[in-house]
């Protein structure tokens, strides 16, 4: 809903590597832009050139495309490695852009590797307050996730960032892990985040505490949770005889544990998503006798129909999740959530009221939660889902997000 005059004369510079709906961070980035445009702000994007990008009159300022998975010659690989550490092109382009656009505030999302934090000193020197949303743990962990061999890892705590190379944390590659080690050291020595960001926006209290615990100044971090508009989701679909998982099929997502728990509890499971572990998970399901359907990648109404018809959405993660929007979407669709008690998930589930929690990586514990949910009547599960939807409407709404973000912008001088 447009609120006339609320953003009159204000211009937001919205920054992210990609300018299309690629993943969770891009969804937040684009929805944030749309929200502020809707209340009268002039919104200017800054991103990387990409064939999937949305059209923009500002795209001439975007930096050249870099896709690290593609084959390239030695010289190009050296150039890419240098850009990972410090992108001169991004620094030049944003300098030209802010000279023309004169933004009131800059809000960055993911800038690692493609844009690089080289843009931040240029913004600060121009007197533009800069805030950044922490969609991951990169400011603490060189490899983003505090994850190694499918389990949480905090070996780099206390400045021991050499462990990213020692453990070959980046795609099990000495070269890539070495580049990220150099990147981390250079960024910290130059203070490209610490000395330039006015405030760090963190979507989960768990991530906020973890980043502060690893050294980020508490007074320069603020909790602003993600949001969904409940009016865009249609609850009340007929309940099916299954629980659902939606996401990437990767080891840290806990799907092997979930399949084993479903086999133990006699629960039917529908998995929406693709990923590197799919073949192994299919083999496990077939061998265990679990009733599992692999629905492939789903999005939009098809995904909403799957989750909206489930007895619950299950997030069996075994790593430090941040603040999964899928939890909020399940609630908006009127369905309860069974979540692993790890990372930011527990703060998004009210046990017995909006869903249930289970220990991460614990087959028996998750099976018990599945059985507890199955033992409820459809009406009791419906009341849980409604409680979740009401909670989202109060605490995780677009209005709440907008108010918190406007207050933040005012506090940093926008």
Secondary structure, DSSP 8 states (H G I E B T S, - for coil): ---TTTTTT-EEEEE-S-SS--SHHHHHHHHHHHHHHHTT-EEEEE-B--TT----TTGGGSB----TTS---HHHHHHHHHHHH--HHHHHHHHHHHHHH--SEEEE---TTTT-THHHHHHHHTT-EEEEEESSSTTT-TTSSSEETTEE--TTGGG-TTHHHHTTTTTT-HHHHHHHHHHHHHHHHHTTTTTT-SEEEESSHHHHHHHHHTT--GGGEEE------GGGS-------S-EEEES---GGG-HHHHHHHHHHHT--EEEE---TTHHHHHHHHHHHT--EEEEE---HHHHHHHHHTSSEEEE---S-----HHHHHHHHTT-EEEEESSTTSGGG--BTTTEEEE-TT-HHHHHHHHHHHHHS-HHHHHHHHHHHHHHHHHHSSHHHHHHHHHHHHHHTT-
